[in-house]
Amino acid sequence: MRDVDRMAADVSSSSPDLQERGTIATELRDLFCGRPVLVTGGAGFIGSNLVRRLVCLGARVTVVDSLLPDYGGNLFNLRDVRDQIWLSVTDMRDRNGLAYLVKGQEIIFNLAGQVSHEDSMRDPLTDLDINCRSQASLLETCRQHNPDVRIVYTSTRQIYGRPKYLPVDEDHPLEPVDVNGINKLAGEQYHLLYHQVHGMWTSALRLTNTYGPRQLIRHARQGFIAWFVNRAVRGETIKLYGDGTQRRDLTHVDDVVEALLLASVNDAANGQVFNLGGELISLLDLTAMLSQLCPDVRYETIPFPEERRKIDIGDYVARWDKIRGVLGWTPRVGLCDGLRGTIDYYRRFGDHYL
């Protein structure tokens, strides 16, 4: 039995009591210490937070990032772990470069991608290239050079489209409303197909609205929460489309990292998709919460721009019973504490993200 399979067996047989945070940290340190791990998109928002956690757990971390402008990759995110990782500035569409990088890895966290819904509508072919071709390239490279590697892919709630019922579970119809959602769905399906047809170890996490430190907040193309934080830190007006009563569930990046780690070492995750979820709040109430942390911030409601209205999904809240039941994951960072830490981070280091 390979070491990584022993890791999975150990986690799968663990008692529910291991869900206490301190015990989980100890277990994960034992599981990841010395393990070769690859993180695609590792200089970006979620990727860099994951890399830093992996370093703390003692993993041997390789980071792959194309560092394309305005896509979120930022070397400042890795500044204090730079000497403890191996960084490759590589485009995932370059299969020759990937072949070298995937060899010998036991786990790949596949986070690389294009996340902007509006960009995908303006430039659908680039979105197709990054969110589909790159994913197929990675999987095919792994099939040829490291078929036993475990791959955890970050998918998105956007693949559901406009909810037909709430909360949205994993059985909800998949009807994306924009190009990004279609291409992310295809990327997820590639991972599941390679599991079903080639027997590869793959899993996908469908993320909702992730927030926290190290996210690019220079523009609104990384999601509404990044732009709200930008306005709050700058003390400028937040503009809410419609009446602001739209509801979203927010997940702190630390909780996303925890889910990624748990999914990678538990055999029950193999071939599965899982929703992540978080604290539900209306955009109006979120703005009010930010105004308590940044008293200068104000808001106003404005009509939906037509191009935004066509791809808006309305209210969204995920049902995450499946990942709680299978992997024992539950979000632990409260929204108030999470926002406070996020604002504090950008007050200190905002020049690197604004």
JORA-V893428 format. One record per backbone hydrogen bond with DSSP energy under -1.0 kcal/mol. CO is the residue of the C=O (numbers start at 1). NH is the residue of the N-H. E is the energy in kcal/mol with one decimal. If there is no record, write none. Layout:
co->CO nh->NH e->E
co->CO nh->NH e->E
//
This chain:
co->2 nh->6 e->-1.9
co->3 nh->7 e->-2.1
co->4 nh->8 e->-1.8
co->5 nh->9 e->-2.4
co->6 nh->10 e->-2.7
co->7 nh->11 e->-2.2
co->8 nh->12 e->-3.0
co->9 nh->13 e->-1.7
co->11 nh->14 e->-1.4
co->15 nh->18 e->-2.0
co->16 nh->19 e->-2.1
co->17 nh->20 e->-1.6
co->20 nh->24 e->-2.5
co->21 nh->25 e->-2.2
co->22 nh->26 e->-1.8
co->23 nh->27 e->-2.6
co->24 nh->28 e->-3.1
co->25 nh->29 e->-2.1
co->26 nh->30 e->-1.9
co->27 nh->31 e->-1.9
co->28 nh->32 e->-2.5
co->29 nh->33 e->-1.8
co->32 nh->35 e->-2.5
co->35 nh->60 e->-3.0
co->36 nh->106 e->-2.3
co->36 nh->107 e->-1.2
co->37 nh->62 e->-2.8
co->38 nh->109 e->-2.9
co->39 nh->64 e->-2.6
co->40 nh->111 e->-1.2
co->41 nh->44 e->-1.6
co->43 nh->74 e->-2.1
co->44 nh->48 e->-2.2
co->45 nh->49 e->-1.4
co->46 nh->50 e->-2.3
co->47 nh->51 e->-2.8
co->48 nh->52 e->-2.3
co->49 nh->53 e->-1.6
co->50 nh->54 e->-2.7
co->51 nh->55 e->-2.5
co->52 nh->56 e->-1.9
co->53 nh->57 e->-1.6
co->54 nh->59 e->-2.3
co->55 nh->58 e->-1.4
co->58 nh->34 e->-3.0
co->60 nh->37 e->-2.7
co->61 nh->86 e->-2.2
co->62 nh->39 e->-2.6
co->63 nh->88 e->-3.1
co->64 nh->41 e->-2.3
co->64 nh->42 e->-1.5
co->68 nh->71 e->-1.6
co->74 nh->77 e->-1.7
co->75 nh->78 e->-1.3
co->76 nh->79 e->-1.4
co->78 nh->81 e->-1.7
co->81 nh->84 e->-2.3
co->86 nh->63 e->-3.1
co->88 nh->65 e->-1.9
co->88 nh->90 e->-1.3
co->91 nh->94 e->-2.4
co->93 nh->95 e->-1.2
co->94 nh->98 e->-2.0
co->95 nh->99 e->-2.2
co->97 nh->101 e->-1.4
co->98 nh->102 e->-2.5
co->102 nh->105 e->-1.7
co->106 nh->150 e->-2.0
co->107 nh->38 e->-2.5
co->108 nh->152 e->-2.5
co->109 nh->40 e->-2.3
co->109 nh->111 e->-1.1
co->110 nh->154 e->-1.8
co->116 nh->120 e->-1.5
co->117 nh->121 e->-1.3
co->118 nh->122 e->-1.9
co->119 nh->123 e->-2.9
co->123 nh->127 e->-1.6
co->124 nh->128 e->-2.4
co->125 nh->129 e->-2.2
co->126 nh->130 e->-2.4
co->127 nh->131 e->-2.9
co->128 nh->132 e->-1.7
co->128 nh->133 e->-1.7
co->129 nh->134 e->-1.7
co->132 nh->136 e->-2.6
co->133 nh->137 e->-2.4
co->134 nh->138 e->-2.3
co->135 nh->139 e->-2.4
co->136 nh->140 e->-2.6
co->137 nh->141 e->-2.1
co->138 nh->142 e->-2.5
co->139 nh->143 e->-2.6
co->140 nh->144 e->-1.7
co->141 nh->145 e->-2.4
co->142 nh->146 e->-3.0
co->146 nh->149 e->-1.6
co->150 nh->108 e->-3.4
co->151 nh->203 e->-1.8
co->152 nh->110 e->-3.0
co->153 nh->205 e->-2.6
co->155 nh->207 e->-1.5
co->156 nh->159 e->-1.3
co->157 nh->160 e->-2.1
co->168 nh->319 e->-3.2
co->169 nh->172 e->-1.8
co->178 nh->182 e->-1.9
co->179 nh->183 e->-2.6
co->180 nh->184 e->-2.6
co->181 nh->185 e->-2.1
co->182 nh->186 e->-2.1
co->183 nh->187 e->-2.4
co->184 nh->188 e->-2.4
co->185 nh->189 e->-2.6
co->186 nh->190 e->-2.3
co->187 nh->191 e->-1.5
co->188 nh->192 e->-2.0
co->189 nh->193 e->-2.7
co->190 nh->194 e->-2.3
co->191 nh->195 e->-1.2
co->192 nh->196 e->-2.5
co->193 nh->197 e->-3.2
co->194 nh->200 e->-2.0
co->195 nh->199 e->-1.0
co->201 nh->151 e->-2.3
co->202 nh->271 e->-4.1
co->203 nh->153 e->-3.0
co->204 nh->274 e->-2.0
co->205 nh->155 e->-2.7
co->205 nh->207 e->-1.0
co->206 nh->276 e->-2.2
co->207 nh->157 e->-2.6
co->209 nh->251 e->-2.7
co->211 nh->253 e->-2.3
co->220 nh->223 e->-1.1
co->223 nh->227 e->-1.4
co->224 nh->228 e->-2.6
co->225 nh->229 e->-2.2
co->226 nh->230 e->-2.0
co->227 nh->231 e->-2.5
co->228 nh->232 e->-2.4
co->229 nh->233 e->-2.9
co->230 nh->234 e->-2.0
co->231 nh->236 e->-2.8
co->238 nh->300 e->-2.2
co->240 nh->302 e->-2.9
co->241 nh->244 e->-1.0
co->244 nh->284 e->-2.2
co->246 nh->283 e->-2.1
co->247 nh->316 e->-2.1
co->248 nh->281 e->-2.5
co->249 nh->209 e->-1.2
co->250 nh->279 e->-1.7
co->251 nh->211 e->-2.0
co->252 nh->256 e->-1.6
co->253 nh->257 e->-2.5
co->254 nh->258 e->-1.9
co->255 nh->259 e->-1.9
co->256 nh->260 e->-2.3
co->257 nh->261 e->-2.3
co->258 nh->262 e->-2.4
co->259 nh->263 e->-2.6
co->260 nh->264 e->-1.6
co->266 nh->269 e->-2.2
co->267 nh->270 e->-1.5
co->269 nh->272 e->-2.2
co->272 nh->204 e->-2.2
co->274 nh->206 e->-3.7
co->279 nh->250 e->-2.1
co->281 nh->248 e->-2.5
co->282 nh->286 e->-2.4
co->283 nh->287 e->-2.2
co->284 nh->288 e->-2.1
co->285 nh->289 e->-2.2
co->286 nh->290 e->-2.3
co->287 nh->291 e->-2.1
co->288 nh->292 e->-1.1
co->289 nh->293 e->-1.0
co->290 nh->294 e->-2.3
co->294 nh->297 e->-2.2
co->298 nh->238 e->-3.5
co->300 nh->240 e->-3.0
co->302 nh->242 e->-2.2
co->305 nh->309 e->-2.8
co->306 nh->310 e->-1.8
co->317 nh->168 e->-2.8
co->320 nh->324 e->-1.5
co->321 nh->325 e->-2.7
co->322 nh->326 e->-2.6
co->323 nh->327 e->-2.0
co->323 nh->329 e->-1.4
co->334 nh->338 e->-2.9
co->335 nh->339 e->-2.8
co->336 nh->340 e->-2.1
co->337 nh->341 e->-2.4
co->338 nh->342 e->-2.0
co->339 nh->343 e->-2.8
co->340 nh->344 e->-2.3
co->341 nh->345 e->-2.0
co->342 nh->346 e->-2.0
co->343 nh->347 e->-2.0
co->344 nh->348 e->-1.4
co->345 nh->349 e->-2.7
co->346 nh->350 e->-1.6
co->349 nh->352 e->-2.0
co->350 nh->353 e->-2.2
co->350 nh->354 e->-2.0
co->353 nh->217 e->-1.1
//
